Each structure stands twice: as C-alpha cells, then as structure tokens.
Amino acid sequence: MDENTETPQLYVHGLAEYPVPFSHLMNRIPVSVALLDRFKHIVFLNRSLEALTGVSSLEAKGIPCRHVLRSSLCGSHCPLAAMGVDAEPVCREGDIIDRNRERIPVRINFAPVVDSEGELAGWLESFEDLRATKAQEALRSEAYGFGALIGRSPQMEQIFQMVPGIAQTDSSVLITGETGTGKDILAEMIHQHSSRSKGSFVKVNCGALPETLLETELFGHRKGAFTGATENKPGRFRLAHNGTLFLTEIGDLPLSLQVKLLSFLDDHTIYPLGSAKGIFVDVRIVAATHRDLQAMVQEGKFRQDLLFRLNVVRLQLPPLRDREGDIQLLLDHFMRFFSDKFQKNIKGLSQESRNFLLHYPFPGNVRELRNIVEFAVNICTGTVIELRHLPVYMFDRYEEDGKTDSAPPSSEGEAGAQRIKPAAKSWPEMEQQMILDALYKAKGRKRRAAEILGWGRSTLWRKMKHYGIDS
C-alpha cells in the first residue's frame, strides 16, 4: 500500500490495472473492520464499523484502539498482547461502547498483519454485532416478552404479534408513545428481526443537533461544501445502507429537512451538501416520537405529506400505568437483573414497598421503573427493599399533587391477581410513623435516622417540621 502525497488516501496495487483506493475496497465489505498499526493505534475504520460505533475513521485515526472502541476486552484482556507475527486469528466475545455510550455485544476476530519482510505491520480486527443473537436468547429466557421488550398485558401481546410480520417488510414505521415506553427498543427489535439484521442499525436523534449540523449528519457533505469541510462525509443515510435508519424525536426535525426526508422516501436518493449528484441508498426508515404529530400538522410545524409517508405502519406503545399486570412482571425482572449485576443478595420487596410501586403512576414509564429499581438495589444493604430504599421524590409527588388521601396500599388482599385495596391510613400518617420509627432505631440521632430512611438530613428536618415532630 502506498500513501498518496496529496491526500491521506491509501491505495492497493496489483489487484487491477490501476491502483484501487483502499477505503473504497474496505467500505464494500459488509463486515465491520478496523485496521491498527503495530502500536494498536487506529489507521482505518470501514463504513460498517463507523455505523456501528458512531465514530468516523477520520476522527479515530491515530487514537489508541481502546479509546475508540472501549471494549470489555481492552487492557489486561486484550488478545493482541499475547499474539505474535505467526499467530493464528483469535475470536473473542465481548462488548464495545458506541458514541452514545450504549453497550453493544460483539464477536471480535483479531489477526496480525505482516509486511513483505515478515515483520509485524499492524493488526486487523473484524466485528460481528451480536445484538440480534442476544435478543433471541433473552426471548427464550423470558416467559413473557419479545426480545428486550417484556410484558404480558393485552396491548403488549398485540404488539409482539405484529412485530415479526412488520419486520419482514420494508414499509416505513412510525412508533408513538410517551417518553420511557421503549420506542428505541422496539425500533431495534424490528431491525433485528428483519432481513436487514446483518446491515447497520443507525440511530439519529433529530432534536439533539441544530439544523445546520443535522443536515450534514444525515445527508453528508462534499469536501469544500462549507468552511471547515476538509473531507467528504458520508452521512447517516449512507452509513445505514442495506440496514435501518432510526429517526427518534422525528417531531423535532426542522421543516427544511422534512422536505429532504420526504424526497428520499419518494426515490431513495440523497443529495449530500455541496453536491448536485444524487446517491441511491437502500435504507428502511423507522421513526419515533412522543409528540402529537397530527396536532403539529394543524399548527404548521410538521408536514402532512411527510406524516402520511411515515405513517404506513403505526405502532402505539401504551404507558406503563395502562399495562395491566406488567408493573409486577417488570419489577421482578429488574430486581433479578440488578441484583445479579451488583452482586447483591436481594430477596425481593417488602409488601409495603411492592404495594406502593404497584399503585405509583410512573410518569416516566418503564425507564422510570428501571431507574427506581436500580437505585433501590444500589442503596439497600439488607435482603429486602423497604419503602425507605425508594427515591424520595416519589413520596414528595404525592404531597405536590395533593394526594394525601391516596396512600400506598396496604398488605391486605391478593397481591398478584388484582390491584390491592388502599390502606386505612393516609400517606402522611404512614410517613410520619416511618420517621418516628427511624428516630427510635437511631436513638434520636437525626443523622442516623436520615440514613435509615435513605434521605438527606435536610429532607428529614423539613419533614419533621412539617409534621410537628421537630422538637
């Protein structure tokens, strides 16, 4: 391989009559590949790996591999440390962390690259995305669910029945639902169960970037298109070629880019910034939003024709409060998951904390429930999660909403088959008793009582004053 003196482009000689651009050759390989120098610094990432990690080859060049891929195999577990020039390729399973700080399970093949003199020139790494495989394993291990989605309510079972058929088509999909209901997970499940699963799943948050940056991020640009455009940029559409492009928060897409997206949906052709030549890309569009797009159409903030094109298949994810029986199911699932993850011997929840959680409205839906359980398992030092281990904001919410008469439910009645009757005491009465119990256990020491309750000292003092027990 030679390096052209005018550009950083590499060429391969001897394959054809004329030198072949190295990047052109590697980008046509439908496998994620990284080329490292002998010091384990990135030399090149092909387009498939750019899509998987969200990091461009230009950004990664010259940076140590461990800082770009952030694999669980880095450091003392790196297979390259024990590989010599004559070593056979080695295959390992692990994780990498993408640009959005999401953990991706992968299978990595490591192999040495030897020069014409038989000396070590660098390393070649190829990556296989195992998310679809892991999702299938999760599906087999869960009694109720579809991949990473878990539920047994009629609304969720209907979605589980629809997804396999929808996944096998190339129709545009619009996923709607409140924040935290699992729209991102559902979009990924559609991709992983489709014929495009070997292609890239590329996610773009339409509300995360200003309009000028979002256009080049989506459609790419040509060198010299604007000040600072020193290299060609492929854009997310091209990175998702033969795969799926997931546009989350589609309601935040600027009107000018809505026009370009509509044009793409018509002919699957994109026009990079600074180029008059169209590029055909084979990409399936899945979009998601928590907004009311029909209302935005009426307000002139969203194009009606684009809504029609996106709304070919619409999946509405229900809020957690409307999914009968799923709160209990998800509680048990997350309890097992975080107990194993943090190596805690948590047996379960007390009847009071379980009843409280079963009746909590969860405005943040499944994401909020997951965070609550993670917090509780983190701070619990015993084997049972009590009310005091739950986040304080959950109890404050009852006060703010004026729900002093709708206390956490009591332990009377059946806990599994039906919703449990409310307790005779109001929540303020129960909370006051909790404070008194904690003060008794702490022998009057407020700092220790606050620790028992899992509160800050200022929170305890404020509540003691509120209930008239500060003296």
Secondary structure by P-SEA (a helix, b strand, c coil): ccccccccbbbbcccccccccaaaaaaaccbbbbbbccccccccccaaaaaaccccccccccccccccccccccccccccccccccccbbbbbbcccccccbbbbbbbbbbbbbcccccccbbbbbbbbaaaaaaaaaaaaccccccccccccaaaaaaaaaaaaaaacccbbbbbbcccccaaaaaaaaaaacccccccccccccccccaaaaaaaaccccccccccccccccccccccccbbbbbcccccccaaaaaaaaaaaaccccccccccbbbbbbbbbbbbbccaaaaaaaaccccaaaaaaaacbbbbbbccccccaaaaaaaaaaaaaaaaaaccccccccaaaaaaaaaccccccaaaaaaaaaaaaaaccccccccccccaaaaaaaaaacccccccccccccccccccccccccaaaaaaaaaaaaaaaacccaaaaaaaacccaaaaaaaaaaacccc
